[in-house]
Amino acid sequence: MPYVPVAELNDYVGKELGRSEWLTIDQERINLFAEATGDYQFIHVDPVKAAQTPFGGTIAHGFLSLSLIPKLMEDILVLPEGVKMVVNYGLDSVRFIQPVKVDSKVRLKVDLSEVTEKKPGQWLLKAIATLEIEGSDKPAYIAESLSLCFV
C-alpha cells in the first residue's frame, strides 16, 4: 500500500489508484465459500445442474466476490502515513452487474472517491471498487467500500 502524509490524502480523491493482479475463481474456492457460509445453492456447487441454467455452469456467490475486496485492494489503497490499523467499515452501496462464472479471472479496480476525518486520528476512506472480469466489457459489481484508518 502506498503511504502518504495525511495532508495529501485529498490529492488522491477522484483518481484511479490502480488495479490488482488477476485472480482465478475456481470451483474449489466456490465450494470452500459454500462450506464457510452454508450457502449450497446448486448454481454455486453443482456443475451438472448449473450447466442447465442460462449461465452454463456454476457461478461464484455474490458475497464471495465481495469478500475479495480487502485482499485485492491491499496493495492499491492509499493510506495515511503512520497508520496503526485499518478496519473494514462496510459498504455504502453495491450493484451486482453480472455473475462471476467458474474459472473466470477477476481483478479489482480502485478509485478513491472520498476522504473524511471522523475523529482526530481517524480517517474514513471511501473507494469505488469495481470487480472486472477478464474478457468482459461489464464488471461483476461496483461497490462503495469504506475503510477506517487509525493514525
WOHU-V815542 format. One record per pair of residues at least 6 apart in sequence whose C-alpha atoms are under 7 Angstrom apart, sorted by the first residue. I is the first residue (numbers start at 1). J is the second residue. D is the distance in Angstrom with one decimal. If there is no record, write none. Layout:
# WOHU-V815542
i & j & d
I & J & D
I & J & D
This chain:
# WOHU-V815542
i & j & d
1 & 74 & 6.1
1 & 75 & 4.3
1 & 76 & 5.5
1 & 77 & 5.9
1 & 78 & 6.0
1 & 79 & 6.9
2 & 77 & 7.0
2 & 78 & 5.0
2 & 79 & 6.2
3 & 78 & 5.9
3 & 79 & 4.8
3 & 80 & 5.4
3 & 81 & 5.0
4 & 79 & 6.2
4 & 80 & 5.1
4 & 81 & 5.1
5 & 80 & 5.5
5 & 81 & 5.2
6 & 80 & 5.0
6 & 81 & 6.6
9 & 80 & 6.9
10 & 115 & 6.3
12 & 112 & 6.4
13 & 112 & 5.0
13 & 113 & 5.1
13 & 114 & 5.8
14 & 111 & 6.7
14 & 112 & 5.7
14 & 113 & 5.2
15 & 111 & 5.5
15 & 112 & 5.9
16 & 110 & 5.9
16 & 111 & 4.1
16 & 112 & 6.6
17 & 76 & 6.1
17 & 77 & 6.6
17 & 110 & 5.5
17 & 111 & 5.4
17 & 112 & 6.8
18 & 76 & 5.9
18 & 109 & 5.9
18 & 110 & 5.7
19 & 107 & 6.7
19 & 108 & 5.4
19 & 109 & 4.4
19 & 110 & 6.3
20 & 72 & 5.7
20 & 73 & 6.8
20 & 107 & 5.4
20 & 108 & 5.3
20 & 109 & 6.7
21 & 107 & 5.9
22 & 105 & 5.8
22 & 106 & 5.3
22 & 107 & 4.8
23 & 105 & 5.2
23 & 106 & 5.3
23 & 107 & 6.2
24 & 103 & 5.8
24 & 104 & 5.6
24 & 105 & 4.3
24 & 106 & 6.4
25 & 102 & 5.9
25 & 103 & 5.1
25 & 104 & 5.6
25 & 105 & 6.2
26 & 102 & 5.4
26 & 103 & 4.6
27 & 102 & 6.0
30 & 44 & 6.7
30 & 60 & 5.7
31 & 45 & 6.1
33 & 64 & 6.6
34 & 40 & 5.4
42 & 49 & 6.8
42 & 50 & 6.5
43 & 50 & 5.0
43 & 58 & 5.2
43 & 59 & 6.3
44 & 58 & 4.9
44 & 59 & 5.2
44 & 60 & 5.9
44 & 61 & 6.6
45 & 58 & 6.5
46 & 58 & 6.8
47 & 57 & 5.6
47 & 58 & 5.5
50 & 56 & 6.3
50 & 57 & 4.7
50 & 58 & 5.3
51 & 57 & 4.1
58 & 101 & 6.1
58 & 102 & 5.6
59 & 99 & 6.3
59 & 100 & 5.5
59 & 101 & 4.3
59 & 102 & 5.3
60 & 100 & 5.5
60 & 101 & 6.3
60 & 102 & 6.5
72 & 108 & 6.1
73 & 108 & 7.0
82 & 151 & 5.6
83 & 149 & 6.4
83 & 150 & 5.6
83 & 151 & 4.3
84 & 150 & 5.6
84 & 151 & 5.5
85 & 149 & 6.0
85 & 150 & 5.3
86 & 147 & 6.5
86 & 148 & 5.6
86 & 149 & 4.5
86 & 150 & 6.3
87 & 147 & 5.8
87 & 148 & 5.3
87 & 149 & 6.7
88 & 146 & 6.4
88 & 147 & 5.0
88 & 148 & 6.5
89 & 146 & 5.0
89 & 147 & 5.1
89 & 148 & 5.8
90 & 145 & 6.3
90 & 146 & 5.3
91 & 143 & 6.9
91 & 144 & 5.5
91 & 145 & 4.7
91 & 146 & 5.7
92 & 144 & 5.3
92 & 145 & 6.6
93 & 143 & 5.6
93 & 144 & 5.3
94 & 141 & 7.0
94 & 142 & 5.9
94 & 143 & 4.3
94 & 144 & 6.6
95 & 141 & 5.4
95 & 142 & 5.5
95 & 143 & 6.4
96 & 140 & 5.9
96 & 141 & 4.3
96 & 142 & 6.8
97 & 139 & 6.4
97 & 140 & 5.2
97 & 141 & 5.2
98 & 139 & 6.8
98 & 140 & 4.8
98 & 141 & 7.0
99 & 140 & 5.8
100 & 140 & 6.2
104 & 133 & 6.8
104 & 134 & 7.0
105 & 133 & 5.9
105 & 134 & 5.5
106 & 131 & 6.4
106 & 132 & 5.4
106 & 133 & 4.6
106 & 134 & 6.0
107 & 131 & 5.7
107 & 132 & 5.3
107 & 133 & 6.8
108 & 129 & 6.4
108 & 130 & 5.6
108 & 131 & 4.6
108 & 132 & 6.1
109 & 129 & 5.8
109 & 130 & 5.1
109 & 131 & 6.4
110 & 127 & 6.3
110 & 128 & 5.7
110 & 129 & 4.9
110 & 130 & 6.5
111 & 127 & 5.4
111 & 128 & 5.1
111 & 129 & 6.8
112 & 126 & 6.2
112 & 127 & 4.3
112 & 128 & 6.3
113 & 126 & 5.6
113 & 127 & 5.4
113 & 128 & 6.5
114 & 125 & 5.9
114 & 126 & 5.0
115 & 123 & 6.8
115 & 124 & 5.8
115 & 125 & 4.8
115 & 126 & 6.4
116 & 123 & 5.6
116 & 124 & 5.1
116 & 125 & 6.6
117 & 123 & 4.5
117 & 124 & 6.2
118 & 124 & 6.4
121 & 150 & 5.8
121 & 151 & 4.9
122 & 148 & 6.7
122 & 149 & 5.6
122 & 150 & 4.8
122 & 151 & 6.3
123 & 148 & 5.7
123 & 149 & 5.0
123 & 150 & 6.6
124 & 146 & 6.7
124 & 147 & 5.7
124 & 148 & 4.5
124 & 149 & 6.2
125 & 146 & 5.7
125 & 147 & 5.2
125 & 148 & 6.4
126 & 144 & 6.4
126 & 145 & 5.6
126 & 146 & 4.7
126 & 147 & 6.6
127 & 144 & 5.6
127 & 145 & 5.2
127 & 146 & 6.5
128 & 142 & 6.8
128 & 143 & 5.7
128 & 144 & 4.7
128 & 145 & 6.2
129 & 142 & 5.7
129 & 143 & 5.1
129 & 144 & 6.1
129 & 145 & 6.5
130 & 139 & 6.6
130 & 141 & 5.8
130 & 142 & 4.5
130 & 143 & 6.4
131 & 139 & 5.5
131 & 140 & 5.4
131 & 141 & 5.5
131 & 142 & 6.6
132 & 139 & 4.5
132 & 140 & 6.1
133 & 139 & 5.9
133 & 140 & 6.5
